[in-house]
Amino acid sequence: MEPHAKATPTPPLVSVPLQRPQPQPQPPAGHTTSTAERGSFCLAVCTCGWTGPARRSRDLARRDAARHTVE
């Protein structure tokens, strides 16, 4: 077999700088809730990823959010 004439040499791995992991942003401490509109429904959402049930009443969605922050 003949060697590849068009192959490009690569530097040894020791000369390639290592990628350092970037610090991930931390979510805010505690729970921050708000309401979100989805069509004719409203639901409570939280920064921790929790979502309440879809409600037609904004007031009920706000109550769901208040209950979640107490738990």
N, CA, C, O and CB atoms as a CASP TS submission, in Angstrom:
PFRMAT TS
TARGET T0000
AUTHOR 0000-0000-0000
METHOD Language model
MODEL 1
PARENT N/A
ATOM      1  N   MET     1       0.832  -1.176   0.000  1.00  0.00           N
ATOM      2  CA  MET     1       0.000   0.000   0.000  1.00  0.00           C
ATOM      3  C   MET     1       0.876   1.238   0.000  1.00  0.00           C
ATOM      4  O   MET     1       1.920   1.286   0.652  1.00  0.00           O
ATOM      5  CB  MET     1      -0.946  -0.002   1.201  1.00  0.00           C
ATOM      6  N   GLU     2       0.441   2.209  -0.725  1.00  0.00           N
ATOM      7  CA  GLU     2       1.212   3.453  -0.722  1.00  0.00           C
ATOM      8  C   GLU     2       0.555   4.465   0.219  1.00  0.00           C
ATOM      9  O   GLU     2      -0.670   4.460   0.343  1.00  0.00           O
ATOM     10  CB  GLU     2       1.324   4.035  -2.160  1.00  0.00           C
ATOM     11  N   PRO     3       1.309   5.319   0.876  1.00  0.00           N
ATOM     12  CA  PRO     3       0.752   6.282   1.828  1.00  0.00           C
ATOM     13  C   PRO     3      -0.045   7.363   1.107  1.00  0.00           C
ATOM     14  O   PRO     3       0.180   7.636  -0.072  1.00  0.00           O
ATOM     15  CB  PRO     3       1.872   6.921   2.662  1.00  0.00           C
ATOM     16  N   HIS     4      -0.944   7.950   1.803  1.00  0.00           N
ATOM     17  CA  HIS     4      -1.721   9.061   1.268  1.00  0.00           C
ATOM     18  C   HIS     4      -0.817  10.262   1.087  1.00  0.00           C
ATOM     19  O   HIS     4      -0.129  10.670   2.024  1.00  0.00           O
ATOM     20  CB  HIS     4      -2.910   9.405   2.190  1.00  0.00           C
ATOM     21  N   ALA     5      -0.809  10.825  -0.087  1.00  0.00           N
ATOM     22  CA  ALA     5       0.023  11.987  -0.344  1.00  0.00           C
ATOM     23  C   ALA     5      -0.698  13.271   0.057  1.00  0.00           C
ATOM     24  O   ALA     5      -0.055  14.287   0.318  1.00  0.00           O
ATOM     25  CB  ALA     5       0.423  12.039  -1.818  1.00  0.00           C
ATOM     26  N   LYS     6      -2.039  13.231   0.107  1.00  0.00           N
ATOM     27  CA  LYS     6      -2.792  14.446   0.394  1.00  0.00           C
ATOM     28  C   LYS     6      -3.209  14.552   1.863  1.00  0.00           C
ATOM     29  O   LYS     6      -3.906  15.499   2.228  1.00  0.00           O
ATOM     30  CB  LYS     6      -4.018  14.503  -0.486  1.00  0.00           C
ATOM     31  N   ALA     7      -2.811  13.633   2.689  1.00  0.00           N
ATOM     32  CA  ALA     7      -3.177  13.672   4.098  1.00  0.00           C
ATOM     33  C   ALA     7      -2.430  14.802   4.789  1.00  0.00           C
ATOM     34  O   ALA     7      -1.244  15.018   4.539  1.00  0.00           O
ATOM     35  CB  ALA     7      -2.878  12.322   4.783  1.00  0.00           C
ATOM     36  N   THR     8      -3.123  15.514   5.651  1.00  0.00           N
ATOM     37  CA  THR     8      -2.467  16.601   6.394  1.00  0.00           C
ATOM     38  C   THR     8      -2.139  16.104   7.787  1.00  0.00           C
ATOM     39  O   THR     8      -2.962  15.452   8.429  1.00  0.00           O
ATOM     40  CB  THR     8      -3.371  17.878   6.461  1.00  0.00           C
ATOM     41  N   PRO     9      -0.959  16.404   8.250  1.00  0.00           N
ATOM     42  CA  PRO     9      -0.586  15.960   9.594  1.00  0.00           C
ATOM     43  C   PRO     9      -1.375  16.742  10.648  1.00  0.00           C
ATOM     44  O   PRO     9      -1.679  17.922  10.474  1.00  0.00           O
ATOM     45  CB  PRO     9       0.937  16.131   9.823  1.00  0.00           C
ATOM     46  N   THR    10      -1.690  16.064  11.721  1.00  0.00           N
ATOM     47  CA  THR    10      -2.380  16.722  12.830  1.00  0.00           C
ATOM     48  C   THR    10      -1.404  16.884  13.990  1.00  0.00           C
ATOM     49  O   THR    10      -0.517  16.052  14.185  1.00  0.00           O
ATOM     50  CB  THR    10      -3.641  15.911  13.273  1.00  0.00           C
ATOM     51  N   PRO    11      -1.572  17.956  14.755  1.00  0.00           N
ATOM     52  CA  PRO    11      -0.656  18.132  15.883  1.00  0.00           C
ATOM     53  C   PRO    11      -0.924  17.078  16.950  1.00  0.00           C
ATOM     54  O   PRO    11      -2.038  16.565  17.051  1.00  0.00           O
ATOM     55  CB  PRO    11      -0.794  19.547  16.482  1.00  0.00           C
ATOM     56  N   PRO    12       0.079  16.758  17.736  1.00  0.00           N
ATOM     57  CA  PRO    12      -0.138  15.796  18.816  1.00  0.00           C
ATOM     58  C   PRO    12      -1.173  16.339  19.804  1.00  0.00           C
ATOM     59  O   PRO    12      -1.320  17.553  19.945  1.00  0.00           O
ATOM     60  CB  PRO    12       1.195  15.484  19.545  1.00  0.00           C
ATOM     61  N   LEU    13      -1.878  15.457  20.476  1.00  0.00           N
ATOM     62  CA  LEU    13      -2.933  15.865  21.389  1.00  0.00           C
ATOM     63  C   LEU    13      -2.426  16.713  22.555  1.00  0.00           C
ATOM     64  O   LEU    13      -3.183  17.510  23.109  1.00  0.00           O
ATOM     65  CB  LEU    13      -3.633  14.651  21.919  1.00  0.00           C
ATOM     66  N   VAL    14      -1.185  16.557  22.927  1.00  0.00           N
ATOM     67  CA  VAL    14      -0.666  17.331  24.057  1.00  0.00           C
ATOM     68  C   VAL    14      -0.578  18.812  23.709  1.00  0.00           C
ATOM     69  O   VAL    14      -0.552  19.643  24.617  1.00  0.00           O
ATOM     70  CB  VAL    14       0.711  16.806  24.478  1.00  0.00           C
ATOM     71  N   SER    15      -0.529  19.174  22.417  1.00  0.00           N
ATOM     72  CA  SER    15      -0.415  20.576  22.060  1.00  0.00           C
ATOM     73  C   SER    15      -1.769  21.252  21.871  1.00  0.00           C
ATOM     74  O   SER    15      -1.833  22.471  21.712  1.00  0.00           O
ATOM     75  CB  SER    15       0.396  20.713  20.809  1.00  0.00           C
ATOM     76  N   VAL    16      -2.850  20.475  21.886  1.00  0.00           N
ATOM     77  CA  VAL    16      -4.180  21.049  21.733  1.00  0.00           C
ATOM     78  C   VAL    16      -4.675  21.469  23.118  1.00  0.00           C
ATOM     79  O   VAL    16      -4.708  20.641  24.028  1.00  0.00           O
ATOM     80  CB  VAL    16      -5.167  20.030  21.058  1.00  0.00           C
ATOM     81  N   PRO    17      -5.062  22.742  23.300  1.00  0.00           N
ATOM     82  CA  PRO    17      -5.527  23.157  24.628  1.00  0.00           C
ATOM     83  C   PRO    17      -6.846  22.467  24.988  1.00  0.00           C
ATOM     84  O   PRO    17      -7.709  22.271  24.132  1.00  0.00           O
ATOM     85  CB  PRO    17      -5.699  24.688  24.683  1.00  0.00           C
ATOM     86  N   LEU    18      -6.986  22.111  26.238  1.00  0.00           N
ATOM     87  CA  LEU    18      -8.202  21.460  26.709  1.00  0.00           C
ATOM     88  C   LEU    18      -9.305  22.492  26.871  1.00  0.00           C
ATOM     89  O   LEU    18      -9.062  23.622  27.295  1.00  0.00           O
ATOM     90  CB  LEU    18      -7.951  20.720  28.037  1.00  0.00           C
ATOM     91  N   GLN    19     -10.524  22.085  26.528  1.00  0.00           N
ATOM     92  CA  GLN    19     -11.673  22.949  26.719  1.00  0.00           C
ATOM     93  C   GLN    19     -12.100  22.871  28.181  1.00  0.00           C
ATOM     94  O   GLN    19     -12.368  21.788  28.702  1.00  0.00           O
ATOM     95  CB  GLN    19     -12.838  22.550  25.769  1.00  0.00           C
ATOM     96  N   ARG    20     -12.161  24.014  28.828  1.00  0.00           N
ATOM     97  CA  ARG    20     -12.606  24.033  30.218  1.00  0.00           C
ATOM     98  C   ARG    20     -14.119  24.196  30.248  1.00  0.00           C
ATOM     99  O   ARG    20     -14.676  24.994  29.494  1.00  0.00           O
ATOM    100  CB  ARG    20     -11.909  25.173  31.017  1.00  0.00           C
ATOM    101  N   PRO    21     -14.773  23.456  31.101  1.00  0.00           N
ATOM    102  CA  PRO    21     -16.240  23.596  31.159  1.00  0.00           C
ATOM    103  C   PRO    21     -16.615  24.984  31.653  1.00  0.00           C
ATOM    104  O   PRO    21     -16.047  25.495  32.619  1.00  0.00           O
ATOM    105  CB  PRO    21     -16.866  22.515  32.080  1.00  0.00           C
ATOM    106  N   GLN    22     -17.577  25.578  30.973  1.00  0.00           N
ATOM    107  CA  GLN    22     -18.064  26.894  31.369  1.00  0.00           C
ATOM    108  C   GLN    22     -19.069  26.718  32.507  1.00  0.00           C
ATOM    109  O   GLN    22     -19.889  25.801  32.479  1.00  0.00           O
ATOM    110  CB  GLN    22     -18.711  27.646  30.159  1.00  0.00           C
ATOM    111  N   PRO    23     -19.003  27.591  33.500  1.00  0.00           N
ATOM    112  CA  PRO    23     -19.973  27.465  34.593  1.00  0.00           C
ATOM    113  C   PRO    23     -21.387  27.724  34.081  1.00  0.00           C
ATOM    114  O   PRO    23     -21.633  28.676  33.340  1.00  0.00           O
ATOM    115  CB  PRO    23     -19.633  28.444  35.740  1.00  0.00           C
ATOM    116  N   GLN    24     -22.298  26.865  34.488  1.00  0.00           N
ATOM    117  CA  GLN    24     -23.689  27.007  34.084  1.00  0.00           C
ATOM    118  C   GLN    24     -24.366  28.025  34.998  1.00  0.00           C
ATOM    119  O   GLN    24     -24.128  28.027  36.206  1.00  0.00           O
ATOM    120  CB  GLN    24     -24.427  25.638  34.130  1.00  0.00           C
ATOM    121  N   PRO    25     -25.208  28.890  34.431  1.00  0.00           N
ATOM    122  CA  PRO    25     -25.906  29.838  35.289  1.00  0.00           C
ATOM    123  C   PRO    25     -26.844  29.103  36.248  1.00  0.00           C
ATOM    124  O   PRO    25     -27.570  28.193  35.847  1.00  0.00           O
ATOM    125  CB  PRO    25     -26.693  30.852  34.441  1.00  0.00           C
ATOM    126  N   GLN    26     -26.820  29.499  37.487  1.00  0.00           N
ATOM    127  CA  GLN    26     -27.652  28.876  38.501  1.00  0.00           C
ATOM    128  C   GLN    26     -29.029  29.520  38.514  1.00  0.00           C
ATOM    129  O   GLN    26     -29.138  30.739  38.381  1.00  0.00           O
ATOM    130  CB  GLN    26     -26.994  28.981  39.881  1.00  0.00           C
ATOM    131  N   PRO    27     -30.083  28.726  38.673  1.00  0.00           N
ATOM    132  CA  PRO    27     -31.418  29.326  38.765  1.00  0.00           C
ATOM    133  C   PRO    27     -31.516  30.145  40.042  1.00  0.00           C
ATOM    134  O   PRO    27     -30.801  29.874  41.006  1.00  0.00           O
ATOM    135  CB  PRO    27     -32.526  28.235  38.732  1.00  0.00           C
ATOM    136  N   PRO    28     -32.384  31.136  40.060  1.00  0.00           N
ATOM    137  CA  PRO    28     -32.519  31.940  41.263  1.00  0.00           C
ATOM    138  C   PRO    28     -32.981  31.097  42.441  1.00  0.00           C
ATOM    139  O   PRO    28     -33.730  30.133  42.279  1.00  0.00           O
ATOM    140  CB  PRO    28     -33.489  33.084  41.026  1.00  0.00           C
ATOM    141  N   ALA    29     -32.522  31.476  43.626  1.00  0.00           N
ATOM    142  CA  ALA    29     -32.913  30.745  44.824  1.00  0.00           C
ATOM    143  C   ALA    29     -34.406  30.940  45.072  1.00  0.00           C
ATOM    144  O   ALA    29     -34.948  32.019  44.831  1.00  0.00           O
ATOM    145  CB  ALA    29     -32.085  31.210  46.052  1.00  0.00           C
ATOM    146  N   GLY    30     -35.053  29.905  45.546  1.00  0.00           N
ATOM    147  CA  GLY    30     -36.479  29.995  45.795  1.00  0.00           C
ATOM    148  C   GLY    30     -37.274  29.798  44.515  1.00  0.00           C
ATOM    149  O   GLY    30     -36.735  29.384  43.488  1.00  0.00           O
ATOM    150  N   HIS    31     -38.543  30.097  44.592  1.00  0.00           N
ATOM    151  CA  HIS    31     -39.436  29.921  43.454  1.00  0.00           C
ATOM    152  C   HIS    31     -39.974  31.276  43.022  1.00  0.00           C
ATOM    153  O   HIS    31     -40.457  32.053  43.846  1.00  0.00           O
ATOM    154  CB  HIS    31     -40.595  28.956  43.801  1.00  0.00           C
ATOM    155  N   THR    32     -39.890  31.554  41.736  1.00  0.00           N
ATOM    156  CA  THR    32     -40.474  32.759  41.172  1.00  0.00           C
ATOM    157  C   THR    32     -41.555  32.313  40.208  1.00  0.00           C
ATOM    158  O   THR    32     -41.269  31.677  39.194  1.00  0.00           O
ATOM    159  CB  THR    32     -39.397  33.657  40.462  1.00  0.00           C
ATOM    160  N   THR    33     -42.792  32.645  40.524  1.00  0.00           N
ATOM    161  CA  THR    33     -43.916  32.184  39.715  1.00  0.00           C
ATOM    162  C   THR    33     -44.513  33.328  38.911  1.00  0.00           C
ATOM    163  O   THR    33     -44.386  34.500  39.264  1.00  0.00           O
ATOM    164  CB  THR    33     -44.987  31.548  40.601  1.00  0.00           C
ATOM    165  N   SER    34     -45.157  32.955  37.835  1.00  0.00           N
ATOM    166  CA  SER    34     -45.890  33.910  37.005  1.00  0.00           C
ATOM    167  C   SER    34     -46.989  33.128  36.301  1.00  0.00           C
ATOM    168  O   SER    34     -47.114  31.917  36.485  1.00  0.00           O
ATOM    169  CB  SER    34     -44.943  34.644  35.970  1.00  0.00           C
ATOM    170  N   THR    35     -47.785  33.823  35.494  1.00  0.00           N
ATOM    171  CA  THR    35     -48.825  33.148  34.729  1.00  0.00           C
ATOM    172  C   THR    35     -48.515  33.272  33.249  1.00  0.00           C
ATOM    173  O   THR    35     -47.893  34.240  32.812  1.00  0.00           O
ATOM    174  CB  THR    35     -50.221  33.733  35.048  1.00  0.00           C
ATOM    175  N   ALA    36     -48.948  32.294  32.487  1.00  0.00           N
ATOM    176  CA  ALA    36     -48.724  32.284  31.042  1.00  0.00           C
ATOM    177  C   ALA    36     -50.049  32.003  30.349  1.00  0.00           C
ATOM    178  O   ALA    36     -50.843  31.185  30.813  1.00  0.00           O
ATOM    179  CB  ALA    36     -47.647  31.225  30.641  1.00  0.00           C
ATOM    180  N   GLU    37     -50.276  32.683  29.244  1.00  0.00           N
ATOM    181  CA  GLU    37     -51.498  32.504  28.461  1.00  0.00           C
ATOM    182  C   GLU    37     -51.243  31.471  27.368  1.00  0.00           C
ATOM    183  O   GLU    37     -50.240  31.554  26.658  1.00  0.00           O
ATOM    184  CB  GLU    37     -51.973  33.857  27.846  1.00  0.00           C
ATOM    185  N   ARG    38     -52.131  30.512  27.230  1.00  0.00           N
ATOM    186  CA  ARG    38     -52.084  29.524  26.152  1.00  0.00           C
ATOM    187  C   ARG    38     -53.469  29.468  25.533  1.00  0.00           C
ATOM    188  O   ARG    38     -54.331  28.712  25.983  1.00  0.00           O
ATOM    189  CB  ARG    38     -51.629  28.107  26.673  1.00  0.00           C
ATOM    190  N   GLY    39     -53.675  30.259  24.514  1.00  0.00           N
ATOM    191  CA  GLY    39     -54.998  30.327  23.905  1.00  0.00           C
ATOM    192  C   GLY    39     -55.986  30.943  24.882  1.00  0.00           C
ATOM    193  O   GLY    39     -55.747  32.037  25.394  1.00  0.00           O
ATOM    194  N   SER    40     -57.084  30.266  25.145  1.00  0.00           N
ATOM    195  CA  SER    40     -58.064  30.795  26.089  1.00  0.00           C
ATOM    196  C   SER    40     -57.802  30.304  27.509  1.00  0.00           C
ATOM    197  O   SER    40     -58.621  30.526  28.401  1.00  0.00           O
ATOM    198  CB  SER    40     -59.472  30.406  25.658  1.00  0.00           C
ATOM    199  N   PHE    41     -56.667  29.639  27.728  1.00  0.00           N
ATOM    200  CA  PHE    41     -56.334  29.115  29.045  1.00  0.00           C
ATOM    201  C   PHE    41     -55.171  29.897  29.650  1.00  0.00           C
ATOM    202  O   PHE    41     -54.373  30.507  28.939  1.00  0.00           O
ATOM    203  CB  PHE    41     -55.988  27.620  28.959  1.00  0.00           C
ATOM    204  N   CYS    42     -55.096  29.865  30.968  1.00  0.00           N
ATOM    205  CA  CYS    42     -54.025  30.504  31.715  1.00  0.00           C
ATOM    206  C   CYS    42     -53.451  29.453  32.660  1.00  0.00           C
ATOM    207  O   CYS    42     -54.204  28.673  33.243  1.00  0.00           O
ATOM    208  CB  CYS    42     -54.536  31.777  32.498  1.00  0.00           C
ATOM    209  N   LEU    43     -52.135  29.421  32.819  1.00  0.00           N
ATOM    210  CA  LEU    43     -51.545  28.471  33.740  1.00  0.00           C
ATOM    211  C   LEU    43     -50.405  29.122  34.493  1.00  0.00           C
ATOM    212  O   LEU    43     -49.770  30.057  34.004  1.00  0.00           O
ATOM    213  CB  LEU    43     -51.059  27.227  33.000  1.00  0.00           C
ATOM    214  N   ALA    44     -50.156  28.621  35.680  1.00  0.00           N
ATOM    215  CA  ALA    44     -49.069  29.122  36.512  1.00  0.00           C
ATOM    216  C   ALA    44     -47.789  28.398  36.126  1.00  0.00           C
ATOM    217  O   ALA    44     -47.799  27.190  35.892  1.00  0.00           O
ATOM    218  CB  ALA    44     -49.381  28.932  38.026  1.00  0.00           C
ATOM    219  N   VAL    45     -46.675  29.147  36.059  1.00  0.00           N
ATOM    220  CA  VAL    45     -45.371  28.558  35.758  1.00  0.00           C
ATOM    221  C   VAL    45     -44.373  29.054  36.795  1.00  0.00           C
ATOM    222  O   VAL    45     -44.544  30.127  37.372  1.00  0.00           O
ATOM    223  CB  VAL    45     -44.901  28.920  34.308  1.00  0.00           C
ATOM    224  N   CYS    46     -43.330  28.264  37.027  1.00  0.00           N
ATOM    225  CA  CYS    46     -42.315  28.592  38.024  1.00  0.00           C
ATOM    226  C   CYS    46     -40.929  28.436  37.408  1.00  0.00           C
ATOM    227  O   CYS    46     -40.746  27.697  36.441  1.00  0.00           O
ATOM    228  CB  CYS    46     -42.460  27.694  39.282  1.00  0.00           C
ATOM    229  N   THR    47     -39.958  29.142  37.980  1.00  0.00           N
ATOM    230  CA  THR    47     -38.582  29.049  37.489  1.00  0.00           C
ATOM    231  C   THR    47     -37.973  27.674  37.735  1.00  0.00           C
ATOM    232  O   THR    47     -36.967  27.336  37.111  1.00  0.00           O
ATOM    233  CB  THR    47     -37.723  30.113  38.147  1.00  0.00           C
ATOM    234  N   CYS    48     -38.552  26.869  38.628  1.00  0.00           N
ATOM    235  CA  CYS    48     -38.021  25.528  38.889  1.00  0.00           C
ATOM    236  C   CYS    48     -38.479  24.519  37.839  1.00  0.00           C
ATOM    237  O   CYS    48     -38.024  23.376  37.843  1.00  0.00           O
ATOM    238  CB  CYS    48     -38.445  25.057  40.275  1.00  0.00           C
ATOM    239  N   GLY    49     -39.384  24.935  36.931  1.00  0.00           N
ATOM    240  CA  GLY    49     -39.861  24.032  35.892  1.00  0.00           C
ATOM    241  C   GLY    49     -41.281  23.541  36.115  1.00  0.00           C
ATOM    242  O   GLY    49     -41.862  22.913  35.231  1.00  0.00           O
ATOM    243  N   TRP    50     -41.842  23.816  37.271  1.00  0.00           N
ATOM    244  CA  TRP    50     -43.202  23.395  37.586  1.00  0.00           C
ATOM    245  C   TRP    50     -44.204  24.198  36.770  1.00  0.00           C
ATOM    246  O   TRP    50     -44.013  25.395  36.551  1.00  0.00           O
ATOM    247  CB  TRP    50     -43.485  23.552  39.089  1.00  0.00           C
ATOM    248  N   THR    51     -45.267  23.547  36.320  1.00  0.00           N
ATOM    249  CA  THR    51     -46.387  24.243  35.689  1.00  0.00           C
ATOM    250  C   THR    51     -47.670  23.724  36.308  1.00  0.00           C
ATOM    251  O   THR    51     -47.813  22.531  36.574  1.00  0.00           O
ATOM    252  CB  THR    51     -46.390  24.043  34.138  1.00  0.00           C
ATOM    253  N   GLY    52     -48.588  24.631  36.529  1.00  0.00           N
ATOM    254  CA  GLY    52     -49.878  24.267  37.090  1.00  0.00           C
ATOM    255  C   GLY    52     -50.830  23.830  35.997  1.00  0.00           C
ATOM    256  O   GLY    52     -50.499  23.893  34.813  1.00  0.00           O
ATOM    257  N   PRO    53     -52.010  23.388  36.394  1.00  0.00           N
ATOM    258  CA  PRO    53     -52.992  22.975  35.397  1.00  0.00           C
ATOM    259  C   PRO    53     -53.519  24.181  34.621  1.00  0.00           C
ATOM    260  O   PRO    53     -53.530  25.301  35.131  1.00  0.00           O
ATOM    261  CB  PRO    53     -54.151  22.228  36.068  1.00  0.00           C
ATOM    262  N   ALA    54     -53.952  23.945  33.396  1.00  0.00           N
ATOM    263  CA  ALA    54     -54.524  25.013  32.574  1.00  0.00           C
ATOM    264  C   ALA    54     -55.895  25.381  33.137  1.00  0.00           C
ATOM    265  O   ALA    54     -56.736  24.519  33.394  1.00  0.00           O
ATOM    266  CB  ALA    54     -54.634  24.577  31.072  1.00  0.00           C
ATOM    267  N   ARG    55     -56.092  26.671  33.319  1.00  0.00           N
ATOM    268  CA  ARG    55     -57.344  27.178  33.882  1.00  0.00           C
ATOM    269  C   ARG    55     -57.938  28.216  32.957  1.00  0.00           C
ATOM    270  O   ARG    55     -57.203  28.910  32.254  1.00  0.00           O
ATOM    271  CB  ARG    55     -57.120  27.773  35.283  1.00  0.00           C
ATOM    272  N   ARG    56     -59.236  28.335  32.944  1.00  0.00           N
ATOM    273  CA  ARG    56     -59.873  29.425  32.216  1.00  0.00           C
ATOM    274  C   ARG    56     -59.867  30.696  33.062  1.00  0.00           C
ATOM    275  O   ARG    56     -59.977  31.798  32.525  1.00  0.00           O
ATOM    276  CB  ARG    56     -61.314  29.046  31.821  1.00  0.00           C
ATOM    277  N   SER    57     -59.740  30.549  34.370  1.00  0.00           N
ATOM    278  CA  SER    57     -59.734  31.686  35.282  1.00  0.00           C
ATOM    279  C   SER    57     -58.298  32.074  35.625  1.00  0.00           C
ATOM    280  O   SER    57     -57.536  31.249  36.131  1.00  0.00           O
ATOM    281  CB  SER    57     -60.527  31.360  36.565  1.00  0.00           C
ATOM    282  N   ARG    58     -57.927  33.318  35.353  1.00  0.00           N
ATOM    283  CA  ARG    58     -56.586  33.795  35.714  1.00  0.00           C
ATOM    284  C   ARG    58     -56.405  33.783  37.233  1.00  0.00           C
ATOM    285  O   ARG    58     -55.314  33.505  37.733  1.00  0.00           O
ATOM    286  CB  ARG    58     -56.346  35.221  35.157  1.00  0.00           C
ATOM    287  N   ASP    59     -57.477  34.084  37.958  1.00  0.00           N
ATOM    288  CA  ASP    59     -57.400  34.112  39.409  1.00  0.00           C
ATOM    289  C   ASP    59     -57.055  32.728  39.965  1.00  0.00           C
ATOM    290  O   ASP    59     -56.252  32.619  40.891  1.00  0.00           O
ATOM    291  CB  ASP    59     -58.721  34.610  39.999  1.00  0.00           C
ATOM    292  N   LEU    60     -57.651  31.680  39.411  1.00  0.00           N
ATOM    293  CA  LEU    60     -57.314  30.322  39.866  1.00  0.00           C
ATOM    294  C   LEU    60     -55.869  29.970  39.540  1.00  0.00           C
ATOM    295  O   LEU    60     -55.210  29.296  40.331  1.00  0.00           O
ATOM    296  CB  LEU    60     -58.256  29.294  39.227  1.00  0.00           C
ATOM    297  N   ALA    61     -55.364  30.411  38.397  1.00  0.00           N
ATOM    298  CA  ALA    61     -53.962  30.158  38.049  1.00  0.00           C
ATOM    299  C   ALA    61     -53.042  30.881  39.030  1.00  0.00           C
ATOM    300  O   ALA    61     -52.013  30.335  39.428  1.00  0.00           O
ATOM    301  CB  ALA    61     -53.664  30.612  36.594  1.00  0.00           C
ATOM    302  N   ARG    62     -53.402  32.103  39.424  1.00  0.00           N
ATOM    303  CA  ARG    62     -52.594  32.832  40.413  1.00  0.00           C
ATOM    304  C   ARG    62     -52.611  32.118  41.766  1.00  0.00           C
ATOM    305  O   ARG    62     -51.598  32.079  42.465  1.00  0.00           O
ATOM    306  CB  ARG    62     -53.112  34.278  40.573  1.00  0.00           C
ATOM    307  N   ARG    63     -53.759  31.558  42.130  1.00  0.00           N
ATOM    308  CA  ARG    63     -53.843  30.804  43.393  1.00  0.00           C
ATOM    309  C   ARG    63     -52.969  29.557  43.335  1.00  0.00           C
ATOM    310  O   ARG    63     -52.310  29.213  44.316  1.00  0.00           O
ATOM    311  CB  ARG    63     -55.306  30.409  43.698  1.00  0.00           C
ATOM    312  N   ASP    64     -52.962  28.875  42.186  1.00  0.00           N
ATOM    313  CA  ASP    64     -52.078  27.711  42.019  1.00  0.00           C
ATOM    314  C   ASP    64     -50.622  28.120  42.227  1.00  0.00           C
ATOM    315  O   ASP    64     -49.861  27.409  42.884  1.00  0.00           O
ATOM    316  CB  ASP    64     -52.263  27.078  40.614  1.00  0.00           C
ATOM    317  N   ALA    65     -50.240  29.255  41.671  1.00  0.00           N
ATOM    318  CA  ALA    65     -48.865  29.741  41.804  1.00  0.00           C
ATOM    319  C   ALA    65     -48.551  30.068  43.266  1.00  0.00           C
ATOM    320  O   ALA    65     -47.469  29.746  43.759  1.00  0.00           O
ATOM    321  CB  ALA    65     -48.642  30.988  40.916  1.00  0.00           C
ATOM    322  N   ALA    66     -49.491  30.701  43.949  1.00  0.00           N
ATOM    323  CA  ALA    66     -49.277  31.042  45.360  1.00  0.00           C
ATOM    324  C   ALA    66     -49.125  29.773  46.196  1.00  0.00           C
ATOM    325  O   ALA    66     -48.270  29.717  47.080  1.00  0.00           O
ATOM    326  CB  ALA    66     -50.448  31.902  45.899  1.00  0.00           C
ATOM    327  N   ARG    67     -49.946  28.748  45.927  1.00  0.00           N
ATOM    328  CA  ARG    67     -49.839  27.490  46.656  1.00  0.00           C
ATOM    329  C   ARG    67     -48.489  26.815  46.404  1.00  0.00           C
ATOM    330  O   ARG    67     -47.913  26.208  47.306  1.00  0.00           O
ATOM    331  CB  ARG    67     -50.980  26.550  46.259  1.00  0.00           C
ATOM    332  N   HIS    68     -47.997  26.926  45.182  1.00  0.00           N
ATOM    333  CA  HIS    68     -46.714  26.292  44.852  1.00  0.00           C
ATOM    334  C   HIS    68     -45.566  26.951  45.606  1.00  0.00           C
ATOM    335  O   HIS    68     -44.657  26.255  46.058  1.00  0.00           O
ATOM    336  CB  HIS    68     -46.456  26.360  43.341  1.00  0.00           C
ATOM    337  N   THR    69     -45.583  28.268  45.751  1.00  0.00           N
ATOM    338  CA  THR    69     -44.472  28.950  46.446  1.00  0.00           C
ATOM    339  C   THR    69     -44.484  28.644  47.933  1.00  0.00           C
ATOM    340  O   THR    69     -43.438  28.725  48.577  1.00  0.00           O
ATOM    341  CB  THR    69     -44.549  30.471  46.231  1.00  0.00           C
ATOM    342  N   VAL    70     -45.639  28.291  48.502  1.00  0.00           N
ATOM    343  CA  VAL    70     -45.717  27.959  49.927  1.00  0.00           C
ATOM    344  C   VAL    70     -45.201  26.553  50.177  1.00  0.00           C
ATOM    345  O   VAL    70     -44.614  26.291  51.227  1.00  0.00           O
ATOM    346  CB  VAL    70     -47.161  28.090  50.437  1.00  0.00           C
ATOM    347  N   GLU    71     -45.405  25.652  49.241  1.00  0.00           N
ATOM    348  CA  GLU    71     -45.002  24.241  49.418  1.00  0.00           C
ATOM    349  C   GLU    71     -43.525  24.073  49.470  1.00  0.00           C
ATOM    350  O   GLU    71     -43.036  22.952  49.614  1.00  0.00           O
ATOM    351  CB  GLU    71     -45.546  23.390  48.315  1.00  0.00           C
TER
END
